[in-house]
Amino acid sequence: MTTNQSILFPEIEKVIKNLNIENISAERREILQPLVDFVQNKAANQQEIRLNLICTHNSRRSHLSQVWAQTASAYFNIKNVFCYSGGTEATAMFPMVAKTLENQGFKIKTISGGNNPIYSIKYAKNEHPIIGFSKTYDDDFNPENDFAAIMTCSSADQGCPFIAGADVRVPITFEDPKAFDNTPQQAEKYEERSLQIAAEMIYVFSQIKQ
């Protein structure tokens, strides 16, 4: 993978360089292709690229996808990419998500606590942090139109056949690491899911020609 000079924290760079995107199956590449096409079209026309990563509770997979998509765009120096996340309902970003990302090199601070904490998630010294908290996909924090709605879980995909304001709706679903909560495999499975999402987002942005 070739990039322009990277701005990411070194620990995140190391994670990315250890990913093996060649192992992404042909079936998954076909699933990812509509997202590649959306990003490529916007980039070619020098338009802002808005991605809203959506799951049922906006607690796990949608946050991991938002963070890695934003990071992947920076890694390949693709400009004007703005990544968001949301759910069909708001709950809270699960603490293990923050812990997993922290272990992979992200700098995370809790801005406010309570039932739905707000996190600052930084992937580079000079980039604005990603603001992580649970919200619905149509929350005022998220874009109203001109975005791709990326459905990261099957229940949200089935429950939301129409996303108002979206240019395109792309199902890219991932297995839920929640199944391993409070088990000895929890940390391992969250890391595994995060790395899968990282690899697929790196693959998507590696395909973009500028």
Accessible surface in RSA format (square Angstrom, percent):
REM  Atomic radii and reference values for relative SASA: ProtOr
REM  Chains: A
REM  Algorithm: Lee & Richards
REM  Probe-radius: 1.40
REM  Slices: 20
REM RES _ NUM      All-atoms   Total-Side   Main-Chain    Non-polar    All polar
REM                ABS   REL    ABS   REL    ABS   REL    ABS   REL    ABS   REL
RES MET A   1   101.77  52.7  23.60  15.6  78.17 186.1  34.83  29.6  66.94  88.7
RES THR A   2   128.58  91.5 110.96 112.5  17.62  42.0  83.27 111.8  45.31  68.5
RES THR A   3    51.94  36.9  14.69  14.9  37.26  88.8   7.41  10.0  44.53  67.3
RES ASN A   4    83.67  57.7  74.13  71.6   9.55  23.0  19.70  47.4  63.98  61.8
RES GLN A   5   176.18  98.5 143.71 105.0  32.46  77.3  57.73 122.9 118.44  89.8
RES SER A   6    30.78  26.0   6.03   8.0  24.75  57.0   6.72  14.3  24.06  33.7
RES ILE A   7    78.58  44.7  61.52  45.8  17.06  41.1  69.40  50.0   9.18  24.9
RES LEU A   8    13.43   7.5   0.00   0.0  13.43  33.8   0.07   0.0  13.36  35.9
RES PHE A   9    17.82   8.9  16.96  10.5   0.86   2.2  17.82  10.8   0.00   0.0
RES PRO A  10   101.34  73.9  92.52  84.3   8.82  32.1  97.06  80.1   4.27  26.6
RES GLU A  11    83.89  48.2  78.58  59.5   5.31  12.6  48.05  92.9  35.84  29.3
RES ILE A  12     0.00   0.0   0.00   0.0   0.00   0.0   0.00   0.0   0.00   0.0
RES GLU A  13    26.83  15.4  26.83  20.3   0.00   0.0  13.36  25.8  13.47  11.0
RES LYS A  14   144.05  70.3 139.39  85.5   4.65  11.1  86.31  77.7  57.74  61.5
RES VAL A  15    28.17  18.5  24.37  22.1   3.79   9.1  27.42  23.8   0.75   2.0
RES ILE A  16     0.00   0.0   0.00   0.0   0.00   0.0   0.00   0.0   0.00   0.0
RES LYS A  17   135.12  65.9 109.78  67.4  25.34  60.3  64.81  58.3  70.31  74.9
RES ASN A  18   111.91  77.2  81.17  78.4  30.74  74.0  27.33  65.8  84.58  81.7
RES LEU A  19    22.68  12.6   9.91   7.1  12.77  32.1  12.55   8.8  10.13  27.3
RES ASN A  20    77.69  53.6  64.63  62.5  13.06  31.5  23.16  55.7  54.53  52.7
RES ILE A  21    15.47   8.8  15.23  11.3   0.23   0.6  15.23  11.0   0.23   0.6
RES GLU A  22   127.74  73.3 107.70  81.5  20.04  47.7  62.59 121.1  65.15  53.2
RES ASN A  23   115.80  79.9  86.85  83.9  28.96  69.7  29.38  70.7  86.42  83.5
RES ILE A  24    20.78  11.8   8.91   6.6  11.87  28.6  15.48  11.2   5.29  14.4
RES SER A  25    55.78  47.1  44.12  58.9  11.66  26.9  49.54 105.5   6.24   8.7
RES ALA A  26    83.72  77.0  69.58 107.4  14.14  32.2  71.97 101.3  11.76  31.1
RES GLU A  27   126.10  72.4 119.15  90.1   6.94  16.5  41.30  79.9  84.80  69.2
RES ARG A  28    44.61  18.7  44.61  22.7   0.00   0.0  30.11  41.1  14.50   8.8
RES ARG A  29    75.20  31.6  73.79  37.6   1.41   3.4  28.06  38.3  47.15  28.6
RES GLU A  30   134.46  77.2 121.82  92.2  12.63  30.1  46.83  90.6  87.63  71.5
RES ILE A  31    57.17  32.5  49.17  36.6   8.00  19.3  55.84  40.2   1.32   3.6
RES LEU A  32     0.00   0.0   0.00   0.0   0.00   0.0   0.00   0.0   0.00   0.0
RES GLN A  33    72.78  40.7  72.78  53.2   0.00   0.0  34.04  72.5  38.74  29.4
RES PRO A  34    57.79  42.1  52.17  47.6   5.62  20.4  55.14  45.5   2.65  16.5
RES LEU A  35     0.00   0.0   0.00   0.0   0.00   0.0   0.00   0.0   0.00   0.0
RES VAL A  36     8.59   5.6   8.59   7.8   0.00   0.0   8.59   7.5   0.00   0.0
RES ASP A  37    76.51  53.6  70.24  69.9   6.27  14.8  29.62  69.7  46.89  46.8
RES PHE A  38    18.81   9.4  11.84   7.3   6.96  18.1  18.38  11.1   0.43   1.2
RES VAL A  39     0.00   0.0   0.00   0.0   0.00   0.0   0.00   0.0   0.00   0.0
RES GLN A  40    45.75  25.6  45.75  33.4   0.00   0.0  37.05  78.9   8.70   6.6
RES ASN A  41    84.19  58.1  78.78  76.1   5.41  13.0  22.14  53.3  62.05  60.0
RES LYS A  42    22.69  11.1  22.69  13.9   0.00   0.0   3.87   3.5  18.82  20.0
RES ALA A  43    23.87  21.9   6.40   9.9  17.48  39.8  11.08  15.6  12.79  33.9
RES ALA A  44    73.17  67.3  37.10  57.3  36.07  82.0  47.25  66.5  25.92  68.7
RES ASN A  45    86.86  59.9  64.35  62.2  22.50  54.2  13.96  33.6  72.89  70.5
RES GLN A  46   163.27  91.3 133.51  97.6  29.77  70.9  41.74  88.8 121.53  92.2
RES GLN A  47    84.50  47.3  77.41  56.6   7.10  16.9  24.52  52.2  59.98  45.5
RES GLU A  48    75.73  43.5  68.76  52.0   6.97  16.6  22.13  42.8  53.60  43.8
RES ILE A  49     1.02   0.6   1.02   0.8   0.00   0.0   1.02   0.7   0.00   0.0
RES ARG A  50    58.08  24.4  58.08  29.6   0.00   0.0   2.08   2.8  56.01  33.9
RES LEU A  51     0.29   0.2   0.29   0.2   0.00   0.0   0.29   0.2   0.00   0.0
RES ASN A  52     0.00   0.0   0.00   0.0   0.00   0.0   0.00   0.0   0.00   0.0
RES LEU A  53     0.18   0.1   0.18   0.1   0.00   0.0   0.18   0.1   0.00   0.0
RES ILE A  54     0.00   0.0   0.00   0.0   0.00   0.0   0.00   0.0   0.00   0.0
RES CYS A  55     7.13   5.4   7.13   7.9   0.00   0.0   0.34   0.9   6.79   7.3
RES THR A  56    27.24  19.4  27.24  27.6   0.00   0.0  27.13  36.4   0.11   0.2
RES HIS A  57    64.10  35.0  62.64  43.5   1.46   3.7  32.33  33.3  31.77  37.0
RES ASN A  58     0.12   0.1   0.00   0.0   0.12   0.3   0.00   0.0   0.12   0.1
RES SER A  59    10.91   9.2  10.16  13.6   0.75   1.7   4.50   9.6   6.41   9.0
RES ARG A  60    23.86  10.0  22.31  11.4   1.56   3.7   3.82   5.2  20.04  12.1
RES ARG A  61    26.91  11.3  26.59  13.6   0.31   0.7   0.00   0.0  26.91  16.3
RES SER A  62     0.00   0.0   0.00   0.0   0.00   0.0   0.00   0.0   0.00   0.0
RES HIS A  63     1.04   0.6   1.03   0.7   0.01   0.0   0.04   0.0   1.00   1.2
RES LEU A  64     0.09   0.0   0.09   0.1   0.00   0.0   0.09   0.1   0.00   0.0
RES SER A  65     0.00   0.0   0.00   0.0   0.00   0.0   0.00   0.0   0.00   0.0
RES GLN A  66     7.47   4.2   7.47   5.5   0.00   0.0   0.04   0.1   7.43   5.6
RES VAL A  67     0.81   0.5   0.81   0.7   0.00   0.0   0.81   0.7   0.00   0.0
RES TRP A  68     0.45   0.2   0.32   0.2   0.13   0.3   0.32   0.2   0.13   0.2
RES ALA A  69     0.03   0.0   0.03   0.1   0.00   0.0   0.03   0.0   0.00   0.0
RES GLN A  70    26.23  14.7  26.23  19.2   0.00   0.0   5.42  11.5  20.81  15.8
RES THR A  71     0.00   0.0   0.00   0.0   0.00   0.0   0.00   0.0   0.00   0.0
RES ALA A  72     0.00   0.0   0.00   0.0   0.00   0.0   0.00   0.0   0.00   0.0
RES SER A  73     2.53   2.1   2.53   3.4   0.00   0.0   0.00   0.0   2.53   3.5
RES ALA A  74    16.54  15.2   4.72   7.3  11.82  26.9  12.29  17.3   4.25  11.3
RES TYR A  75     5.70   2.7   4.82   2.7   0.88   2.3   0.60   0.5   5.10   6.3
RES PHE A  76    21.15  10.6  14.71   9.1   6.44  16.8  15.05   9.1   6.10  17.5
RES ASN A  77    48.19  33.2  44.30  42.8   3.89   9.4   6.23  15.0  41.96  40.6
RES ILE A  78     9.66   5.5   2.35   1.8   7.31  17.6   2.35   1.7   7.31  19.8
RES LYS A  79   133.45  65.1 124.21  76.2   9.24  22.0  85.43  76.9  48.01  51.1
RES ASN A  80    77.06  53.1  65.75  63.5  11.31  27.2   3.21   7.7  73.85  71.4
RES VAL A  81     8.72   5.7   0.71   0.6   8.00  19.3   0.71   0.6   8.00  21.7
RES PHE A  82    81.51  40.8  79.85  49.5   1.66   4.3  81.51  49.4   0.00   0.0
RES CYS A  83    11.60   8.8   0.10   0.1  11.50  27.0   0.10   0.3  11.50  12.4
RES TYR A  84    46.61  21.8  45.76  26.0   0.84   2.2  22.44  16.9  24.17  29.8
RES SER A  85     0.36   0.3   0.00   0.0   0.36   0.8   0.00   0.0   0.36   0.5
RES GLY A  86     0.00   0.0   0.00   N/A   0.00   0.0   0.00   0.0   0.00   0.0
RES GLY A  87     0.00   0.0   0.00   N/A   0.00   0.0   0.00   0.0   0.00   0.0
RES THR A  88    53.85  38.3  27.55  27.9  26.30  62.7  22.81  30.6  31.04  46.9
RES GLU A  89    85.29  49.0  83.30  63.0   1.98   4.7  25.57  49.5  59.72  48.8
RES ALA A  90    53.87  49.5  28.02  43.2  25.85  58.8  28.16  39.7  25.71  68.1
RES THR A  91    56.06  39.9  37.89  38.4  18.17  43.3  46.92  63.0   9.14  13.8
RES ALA A  92    28.55  26.3  24.87  38.4   3.68   8.4  24.87  35.0   3.68   9.7
RES MET A  93     1.84   1.0   0.00   0.0   1.84   4.4   0.00   0.0   1.84   2.4
RES PHE A  94    55.62  27.8  53.54  33.2   2.08   5.4  55.62  33.7   0.00   0.0
RES PRO A  95    87.28  63.6  83.39  76.0   3.89  14.1  84.54  69.8   2.74  17.0
RES MET A  96    24.58  12.7  22.40  14.8   2.18   5.2  11.82  10.1  12.76  16.9
RES VAL A  97     0.00   0.0   0.00   0.0   0.00   0.0   0.00   0.0   0.00   0.0
RES ALA A  98     9.99   9.2   9.38  14.5   0.61   1.4   9.69  13.6   0.29   0.8
RES LYS A  99   106.87  52.1 104.48  64.1   2.39   5.7  61.07  55.0  45.79  48.8
RES THR A 100     3.87   2.8   2.66   2.7   1.21   2.9   3.34   4.5   0.54   0.8
RES LEU A 101     0.02   0.0   0.02   0.0   0.00   0.0   0.02   0.0   0.00   0.0
RES GLU A 102    82.50  47.4  71.57  54.1  10.93  26.0  23.09  44.7  59.41  48.5
RES ASN A 103   103.51  71.4  65.55  63.3  37.96  91.4  27.40  66.0  76.10  73.6
RES GLN A 104     8.49   4.7   6.75   4.9   1.75   4.2   8.43  18.0   0.06   0.0
RES GLY A 105     6.99   8.6   0.00   N/A   6.99   8.6   6.78  18.6   0.21   0.5
RES PHE A 106     2.64   1.3   0.00   0.0   2.64   6.9   0.00   0.0   2.64   7.5
RES LYS A 107    98.62  48.1  93.01  57.1   5.60  13.3  62.48  56.2  36.13  38.5
RES ILE A 108    26.51  15.1   6.80   5.1  19.71  47.5   6.80   4.9  19.71  53.5
RES LYS A 109   154.62  75.4 149.10  91.5   5.52  13.1  97.39  87.7  57.23  61.0
RES THR A 110    84.25  59.9  53.86  54.6  30.39  72.4  31.84  42.8  52.41  79.2
RES ILE A 111   100.79  57.4  69.29  51.6  31.50  75.9  75.30  54.2  25.48  69.2
RES SER A 112    48.64  41.1  40.27  53.7   8.36  19.3  43.15  91.9   5.49   7.7
RES GLY A 113    50.11  61.8   0.00   N/A  50.11  61.8  25.55  70.1  24.55  55.0
RES GLY A 114    70.07  86.4   0.00   N/A  70.07  86.4  40.64 111.5  29.43  65.9
RES ASN A 115   149.39 103.0 126.96 122.7  22.43  54.0  37.40  90.0 111.98 108.2
RES ASN A 116    48.02  33.1  36.76  35.5  11.27  27.1  19.74  47.5  28.28  27.3
RES PRO A 117    24.14  17.6  24.14  22.0   0.00   0.0  24.14  19.9   0.00   0.0
RES ILE A 118    54.51  31.0  54.51  40.6   0.00   0.0  54.51  39.3   0.00   0.0
RES TYR A 119    17.86   8.3  17.86  10.2   0.00   0.0   7.48   5.6  10.39  12.8
RES SER A 120    15.81  13.4  15.69  20.9   0.12   0.3   7.08  15.1   8.73  12.2
RES ILE A 121     0.71   0.4   0.71   0.5   0.00   0.0   0.71   0.5   0.00   0.0
RES LYS A 122    56.06  27.3  55.78  34.2   0.28   0.7  29.30  26.4  26.76  28.5
RES TYR A 123     8.93   4.2   8.39   4.8   0.54   1.4   0.45   0.3   8.49  10.5
RES ALA A 124     0.08   0.1   0.03   0.0   0.06   0.1   0.03   0.0   0.06   0.2
RES LYS A 125   164.26  80.1 147.27  90.4  16.99  40.5  93.13  83.8  71.13  75.8
RES ASN A 126   141.92  97.9 108.29 104.6  33.63  81.0  31.86  76.7 110.06 106.4
RES GLU A 127    60.63  34.8  56.54  42.8   4.09   9.7   3.72   7.2  56.91  46.5
RES HIS A 128   142.89  78.1 124.19  86.3  18.70  47.8  92.76  95.6  50.12  58.3
RES PRO A 129    33.81  24.6  29.18  26.6   4.63  16.8  29.27  24.2   4.54  28.2
RES ILE A 130    12.68   7.2   7.47   5.6   5.22  12.6  12.68   9.1   0.00   0.0
RES ILE A 131    38.90  22.1  34.61  25.8   4.30  10.4  34.61  24.9   4.30  11.7
RES GLY A 132     0.38   0.5   0.00   N/A   0.38   0.5   0.38   1.0   0.00   0.0
RES PHE A 133    31.85  15.9  31.85  19.7   0.00   0.0  31.85  19.3   0.00   0.0
RES SER A 134     2.37   2.0   0.00   0.0   2.37   5.5   0.00   0.0   2.37   3.3
RES LYS A 135     4.93   2.4   2.69   1.7   2.24   5.3   3.57   3.2   1.35   1.4
RES THR A 136    44.36  31.6  43.28  43.9   1.09   2.6  32.68  43.9  11.68  17.7
RES TYR A 137    46.03  21.5  43.67  24.8   2.36   6.1  14.59  11.0  31.44  38.8
RES ASP A 138   103.31  72.4  76.58  76.2  26.73  63.2  31.19  73.4  72.12  71.9
RES ASP A 139    51.30  35.9  42.34  42.1   8.96  21.2   6.32  14.9  44.97  44.9
RES ASP A 140   151.45 106.1 118.02 117.5  33.43  79.1  42.32  99.6 109.14 108.8
RES PHE A 141    94.37  47.2  74.42  46.1  19.94  51.9  82.04  49.7  12.33  35.3
RES ASN A 142    11.60   8.0   0.38   0.4  11.22  27.0   0.85   2.1  10.75  10.4
RES PRO A 143    20.12  14.7   3.63   3.3  16.49  59.9  14.58  12.0   5.54  34.4
RES GLU A 144   149.21  85.7 130.83  99.0  18.38  43.8  54.64 105.7  94.57  77.2
RES ASN A 145    76.39  52.7  74.12  71.6   2.27   5.5  17.20  41.4  59.19  57.2
RES ASP A 146    66.06  46.3  65.61  65.3   0.45   1.1   5.68  13.4  60.39  60.2
RES PHE A 147     4.61   2.3   4.61   2.9   0.00   0.0   4.61   2.8   0.00   0.0
RES ALA A 148     0.00   0.0   0.00   0.0   0.00   0.0   0.00   0.0   0.00   0.0
RES ALA A 149     0.00   0.0   0.00   0.0   0.00   0.0   0.00   0.0   0.00   0.0
RES ILE A 150     0.17   0.1   0.17   0.1   0.00   0.0   0.17   0.1   0.00   0.0
RES MET A 151     0.00   0.0   0.00   0.0   0.00   0.0   0.00   0.0   0.00   0.0
RES THR A 152     0.00   0.0   0.00   0.0   0.00   0.0   0.00   0.0   0.00   0.0
RES CYS A 153     0.89   0.7   0.89   1.0   0.00   0.0   0.89   2.3   0.00   0.0
RES SER A 154    60.42  51.1  59.31  79.2   1.11   2.5  25.24  53.7  35.18  49.3
RES SER A 155    62.43  52.8  52.11  69.5  10.32  23.8  46.12  98.2  16.31  22.8
RES ALA A 156     0.93   0.9   0.00   0.0   0.93   2.1   0.93   1.3   0.00   0.0
RES ASP A 157    33.10  23.2  29.60  29.5   3.50   8.3   0.64   1.5  32.46  32.4
RES GLN A 158   142.60  79.7 114.46  83.7  28.14  67.0  48.15 102.5  94.45  71.6
RES GLY A 159    57.39  70.8   0.00   N/A  57.39  70.8  32.36  88.8  25.03  56.1
RES CYS A 160    13.49  10.2  10.67  11.9   2.82   6.6   2.92   7.4  10.56  11.4
RES PRO A 161   106.68  77.8  85.57  78.0  21.12  76.8  88.06  72.7  18.63 115.8
RES PHE A 162   152.06  76.1 141.02  87.3  11.04  28.7 142.07  86.1  10.00  28.6
RES ILE A 163     5.71   3.2   0.06   0.0   5.65  13.6   0.06   0.0   5.65  15.3
RES ALA A 164    67.61  62.2  57.48  88.7  10.13  23.0  57.79  81.4   9.82  26.0
RES GLY A 165    33.84  41.7   0.00   N/A  33.84  41.7  19.56  53.7  14.28  32.0
RES ALA A 166    28.72  26.4   2.99   4.6  25.73  58.5   3.04   4.3  25.68  68.0
RES ASP A 167    74.04  51.9  35.58  35.4  38.46  90.9  21.89  51.5  52.15  52.0
RES VAL A 168    50.57  33.3  43.56  39.4   7.01  16.9  50.57  43.9   0.00   0.0
RES ARG A 169    69.97  29.4  49.48  25.2  20.48  48.8  24.42  33.4  45.55  27.6
RES VAL A 170     1.86   1.2   1.23   1.1   0.63   1.5   1.86   1.6   0.00   0.0
RES PRO A 171    59.35  43.3  54.32  49.5   5.03  18.3  54.32  44.8   5.03  31.3
RES ILE A 172     0.00   0.0   0.00   0.0   0.00   0.0   0.00   0.0   0.00   0.0
RES THR A 173    45.16  32.1  38.73  39.3   6.44  15.3   9.42  12.6  35.75  54.0
RES PHE A 174     8.82   4.4   0.11   0.1   8.71  22.7   5.14   3.1   3.68  10.5
RES GLU A 175   132.61  76.1 127.69  96.6   4.92  11.7  46.97  90.9  85.64  69.9
RES ASP A 176    45.90  32.2  36.41  36.2   9.49  22.4  17.96  42.3  27.94  27.9
RES PRO A 177     2.21   1.6   0.30   0.3   1.91   7.0   2.21   1.8   0.00   0.0
RES LYS A 178   101.07  49.3  95.32  58.5   5.76  13.7  52.86  47.6  48.22  51.4
RES ALA A 179    82.84  76.2  43.96  67.8  38.88  88.4  57.37  80.8  25.47  67.5
RES PHE A 180    67.00  33.5  67.00  41.5   0.00   0.0  67.00  40.6   0.00   0.0
RES ASP A 181    26.54  18.6  15.13  15.1  11.41  27.0  10.89  25.6  15.65  15.6
RES ASN A 182   148.58 102.5 108.17 104.5  40.41  97.3  39.59  95.3 108.99 105.3
RES THR A 183    49.61  35.3  35.73  36.2  13.88  33.1  39.96  53.7   9.65  14.6
RES PRO A 184   133.19  97.1  90.63  82.6  42.56 154.7 104.27  86.1  28.92 179.8
RES GLN A 185    76.32  42.7  75.79  55.4   0.53   1.3  21.04  44.8  55.28  41.9
RES GLN A 186    37.68  21.1  37.56  27.5   0.11   0.3   5.03  10.7  32.65  24.8
RES ALA A 187    57.83  53.2  52.86  81.6   4.97  11.3  53.20  74.9   4.62  12.2
RES GLU A 188   100.93  57.9  93.58  70.8   7.34  17.5  40.67  78.7  60.25  49.2
RES LYS A 189    48.34  23.6  47.69  29.3   0.65   1.5  10.84   9.8  37.50  39.9
RES TYR A 190     0.08   0.0   0.08   0.0   0.00   0.0   0.08   0.1   0.00   0.0
RES GLU A 191    84.76  48.7  84.76  64.1   0.00   0.0  15.85  30.7  68.92  56.3
RES GLU A 192    76.56  44.0  69.32  52.4   7.25  17.3  36.84  71.3  39.72  32.4
RES ARG A 193    30.51  12.8  30.51  15.6   0.00   0.0   0.03   0.0  30.48  18.5
RES SER A 194     0.00   0.0   0.00   0.0   0.00   0.0   0.00   0.0   0.00   0.0
RES LEU A 195    56.06  31.2  54.86  39.2   1.21   3.0  55.15  38.7   0.91   2.5
RES GLN A 196    55.78  31.2  47.67  34.8   8.11  19.3  32.84  69.9  22.94  17.4
RES ILE A 197     0.00   0.0   0.00   0.0   0.00   0.0   0.00   0.0   0.00   0.0
RES ALA A 198     0.06   0.1   0.00   0.0   0.06   0.1   0.00   0.0   0.06   0.2
RES ALA A 199    12.29  11.3  12.29  19.0   0.00   0.0  12.29  17.3   0.00   0.0
RES GLU A 200     5.30   3.0   5.30   4.0   0.00   0.0   1.01   1.9   4.30   3.5
RES MET A 201     0.33   0.2   0.33   0.2   0.00   0.0   0.15   0.1   0.19   0.2
RES ILE A 202     0.08   0.0   0.08   0.1   0.00   0.0   0.08   0.1   0.00   0.0
RES TYR A 203    14.31   6.7  14.31   8.1   0.00   0.0   2.03   1.5  12.27  15.1
RES VAL A 204     0.00   0.0   0.00   0.0   0.00   0.0   0.00   0.0   0.00   0.0
RES PHE A 205     1.13   0.6   0.00   0.0   1.13   3.0   0.00   0.0   1.13   3.2
RES SER A 206    36.08  30.5   9.42  12.6  26.66  61.4   9.40  20.0  26.68  37.4
RES GLN A 207    68.58  38.3  59.35  43.4   9.22  22.0   7.71  16.4  60.87  46.2
RES ILE A 208    16.66   9.5   0.00   0.0  16.66  40.2   0.01   0.0  16.65  45.2
RES LYS A 209   163.14  79.6 152.83  93.8  10.30  24.5 115.67 104.1  47.47  50.6
RES GLN A 210   146.39  81.9  64.51  47.1  81.88 195.0  65.92 140.3  80.47  61.0
END  Absolute sums over single chains surface
CHAIN  1 A    10073.7       8116.4       1957.3       5026.4       5047.3
END  Absolute sums over all chains
TOTAL         10073.7       8116.4       1957.3       5026.4       5047.3
